[in-house]
């Protein structure tokens, strides 16, 4: 038998201060409306489904924004999404800090000498060339400002272009700058789910750049209020 599924919405978010409410069981008591606001923000999908299934009457709850974008199933035992590892960061203010590890290597033009011969076999004057035509890339790592954990799947985009990449399991990335940026500055935009975004500019003449370090602050996006439960239609 197919599991019964539903989604949750808060159509009229509450503006009362969560911090000023008093602890009460699995949530906090709101003096303004004289009811307990259940804290769903720390629960897994299956735990939320169980709470909703067993609830009586209208429920007032507190959720992370992404939890309201999930389709839940009664008795679901699906694995909780990857962002649950960040629950402990509830107190962060959302301030973004972006640092640059200046230990990155800057490319300098290295002369390469070539010797040629004329038709008589005699050596001609030496010609100097440079290695300035190396690819212009930016490589670095994106980590959580407080935990220092790597941020996987963070998106790095070159501003005003469609060129982007994502960080790997270690938070590392490399992005190549188009040749039409030669002699200009290039700006990259860094963003991650539930994190504040950041930008950083580089002079293309300093590229390739390595060991760029971006520190992002976790930003909880919370919604609180009466829950509207919308059950999926079954055929």
RALIN-V347679 format. One line per field, one symbol per residue. ss: DSSP state (A for helix, B for strand, O for the rest). phi: phi as a letter, one per 30 degrees, with the letter a starting at -180 (. if undefined). psi: psi as a letter, one per 40 degrees, with the letter a starting at -180 (. if undefined). A space follows every 10 residues. Layout:
ss: ???
phi: ???
psi: ???
//
This chain:
ss: OOOOBBBBBO OOOOOOOOOO OBBBOOBBBB OOOOBBBBBO OOOOAAAAAA AAAAOOOOOB BBBBAAAAAO BBBOOOOOOO OAAAAAAAAO OOOOOOBBOO OOOOOOOOOO OBBBOOBOOO OOBOOOBBBO OOOOOOBBBB BBBBOOOOOB OOOOBBBBOO OOOBBBOOOO OBBBBBOOAA AOOOBBBBBB BOOOBOOBBB BBBAAAOOBB BBBBBBOBOO OBBBBBOBBB BOOOO
phi: .dddcabcbb dbedcddddd dceaidabdc ddchbdcdcd dccddddded dddcdbidcc bbbdedddcc ccbdidbddd dedddcedcd ddcidcbbcc dddedcdcdc dbccccbddd iddcedccbb cddddcbbba bcbdecdidd cdidccbdei bcdaabdddc icabbcdddd deiccbcccb bbeicdcbbb cbdedcddcc idcccccdbd ccbbldcccc dddcc
psi: hhihiiiiig dgiieihdde iihgbeaihh ddefihhhge deiidddddd dddeihahhh ihiidddeei hihheifihi idedeedefd eieehhhhih heeihhhihh hhhhhiiade eihiiihhii feeiihihia ihihddeeii hieihhhhif iehiiiiade eiihhhhide eheaihhihh iiheiiiiih iihdeeiihi fhhhhihhhh hiiiahhhhh hihi.
//
